[in-house]
Amino acid sequence: FCFAPPPHPMLPCSNPYGVDHTVQAYRTTDFVYWEDLGVALPLSSREGPGVEFRPCVVYNPATRLFVMWYEDRLVKSPYPKSGYSVAVSDSPAGPFRTIHKHVTMPGRGRIGDFNIFVDSDGIAYHVRTGFDVVKLDANFTGPDKLVSSFRTPKPSEGPTMFRHGPSGRYFVTAGTGCCACVGGSSIYILSAPSPGGPWTFQGDVGSNPTPFDPHSASNYVTKAQGSAVFAVGHQIVWLGNQWNSGLAETPPGPRNHDLLYWAV
């Protein structure tokens, strides 16, 4: 549902999700100017047609491959409507080739938004809505074992995972559900001494302190939902998304005008 002025606080939103997604790669040295590197994951590398969600790429120094996890929600399939797929490439610009489909993850979390985090010891973790933290295998292409689970104060999604260097603690952010996140989302913060937990809720840094008003477009600090957190030098960068471009077209048009929110 989307924010709407009074007297209608919430209205069903248009479907922002097309079924022919590709993944585009960009490169920057200063986060101001970006170079378009072209299509990193072509449609031919997906099982499709279906909605492709939340690609996440990490580098594995042991295999010298870039590994992309993504969620594929297929239109027609003998499998459940969505699942995790894994693709690899020699270059971050691709082309990536899918090597695993419908990857089954341990735990009770649902297939949905997720994030991949690689620790300083070279071990990779997959955190997904639900919430479960799963250690990945040595190739980063499948699960090894479930290491922890946790809950947020209210149902939420879109987890990101990172480690704070000076403190050595691990953090996960998550946000309450939103319609293409035009109105924004909370930013729940949880921390733990290790990926295995225990995870402790630290607060919400994404909601404004004013009482929640379903008619207001100013309930949240940003008009986005978190999708990545990473370090640049000594700063931690938070990246949030809106998924609202292409809504005026039927079926939904290209997502090349989606808005990105950056915070440090």
N, C-alpha and C positions, 0 to 999 in steps of 0.2 A: 504494500500500500504506500501511497505517496502523500506528502503534506498537501493540504488544500486549504484556502481561506475559509472562514466561517460562511455559512453554517455547517459546512461539511469538513470535519477534521481530517478524515482520511478517505481517499478514493482509490479504487483499483488502478494500478499504474499500467502503462503500455508495456508490452513485452520488449525489453531492450536486447534480447538475445537471439541472434541469428544462428544458423546451423552450418555455416560455411567458413568458420574462423580459421585463419592462419595466425602464426606468431611472427611479429616483426621485431628485428633487432636494431638497437641504436647504440652508439658509442659517444662518450663525452670525457673530457679531461678536466672540466671545470663546472659541470652541472648548469651551465648557461647555454652553451652551444652544443648541439647534438648532430651527429652524423648518422644518416639512415643507411643501414647495412643491408637492407632487403629482407626477404622472407626467410626466417630461421627454421620454422616448422611449416612446410607446405601442406596443403590439404591432402595431397596424395600420401603423406606419411601418417595420416590419421585413419581410424576405422570408419568414421563418419558415414552419412551426415549426422551432425549433432552439435551441441553447444560445448565449446572448449573453454575451460575455466582455469584461471590462476596458474599459469606456467611459472615454474620455479627452477632456476638453473644454478648448479654448483659445479665446481671443478674437482675431479678426483686425481691427485698427483700420482697415485699408484698405477692407475690405468691410463693416465694422460688423456682422459676423455672428459668432455663437458657433459653433464647428465641433467636432463630436463624431465621433471615430473609434471604431469598435467592431469586435470580431471576432464573426462569426456562423457558428456550426457548424450547418448545416442538416441536418434529418433526411432529407429527400428533395430532391435537386437534380441537374440535369445537370452542375453544376460540381463541383469538388473539395469535399470535405465541409466545409471551412471557408474563410473569406475575410474580407478587411477591407471594411467599409462605412463611408460617410461621410455624416453628417447635419448640417444647419445650422438655426439658429434666431436670431431677433432678440433672444432673452432667454436667460440661462443656465438659467432654469426651464423652457424649452421652450414649446410643444411643438416638438421637433426633427423635421424631415422628411428622410428619407434621399434623397440625390441621386446617390450612386454606390454600386455593389455590386461585389463580387469585384474589388477594386482590386489590380492586379499591381504588386508592388514589386521594384525591381532588387536584385541581390545573391544570395547563396546561403543566407541565413537562412530559416528556415521560417516559415510563417504561424502565429502564436502570440502569446504575451504581448508587449506593446509599450508604448511611452510616447511622448508628444509633448512636445517642449521648444521653447519660443520664446525665442530669444536677444534680447539687448538691442538688436540692430540690426534686429529685426523679422523675422529669418529663422527659420523653423520646421524642426525635424528630427524624424524618426520613427526610433526605435531599437527593434529587435525581437530576439527570441530567435534566436540563430544564430551570431554577432551582427552585424548590419549597421546603420549609421547612414546614413539617407537624407535629403537635403535635400528639403523639400516645395516645391511651386509657390507662387506669390504669394498664391493664395487659401487655402492650407493644405488643399486638398481632393484632392491627388494628388501623386505623386512628381515630383521634378525630376531628381535624379541621386544615385547612390550616392557617398558621400564617404569612408567608411572601414568596415573590418571588424575584428573582434578575437575572441579566444577567452578563456575562463575556465579556471582550473586543472582543474575538474571540470565535467561537463555541468551547466548551470544555465539559469534562465529568469527571467521577471519583471523585465526591465530597467527602471530609471528613469534619467533624465538630468537634470542640473542644472549650473549654473555657480556657482562659489564667488567671490563678489564681490571680497573683498580680494586673493585670489591671481590671479584672472582665469582659473583653470584650469577645465576641464570634467571632470565626474565622471559615471560610470555605476555603479549598484549592480545586482547580480543575486543570485539565491538558488538553491541546489540544489533539485531537485524534491521535492515533498512531497504527501502525501495530504490534501487539504483543509487542509494546513498546521496540523493540530492539534498536532503535535509541534514545529513550528517549522522554520526553514531558516537556512542560512548567509546572510551579507550580504557578498558579494564587492565590493570597491571597486576601480575602475579610473579612471585619470585621463589627461588629454591636454591639450596646450597649445591645441588647437583641435578642433572636431568632426571634422576630417579626420584626427585622430590625430597621432602614433602613440599608441596606448593602452597604458598600463603598469599591470600588476596591483600594487595597493598593499597588499593584505592582506584578511583576513576578520575583520570586527568583529561577526559574528553568531553564531559558534560559541564555546562554552565551551572553555577550554584542556584540560579533562579528556579522556582518550581516548574516542572514540566508542563508545557502547554501544547496540546495536540494541534492547535491552530497556528503555532509559532514556528517560524523557520530559523529561530535563534536558540534552540535548545542545546546546541553543541558547539564546541570550540571551532571545529572545522566542518565543512560541508562534504565530508568524505568518510570512508571507513578504511582502517589500516590494512595494508597489504605487504609491507616489508619494513624491517628495521635493520640498519647496518651501520658499521663504523666507517668514517672517513677521517683519517688522522686521529685526533683526540676527541672528535665530536661524534655523537650518535645521531643518525638521520632517520626520521620517521617519514614514510611514504604512504599516502592515502589516496584512494581512488573514488571517483564518481563513474558510474556506468550509465551515462545518460545520453550519449550521442547516437544518432541514427534512429531516434524514437519517432521522428516525423514520417519515416518511410515504412511501408508495408510490403513485404516483410522488413524487419529492421535493417537499416543500412549499415555501412562500415562504421567501425568503432574508432575511427582515426581522430575524433575530436573529444574523446573522453578526457576529463580534467584530472590532473594530478596535483595533490597537495603535498608540500614539502615542509618539514619542521626539523629544527635541530635543538 
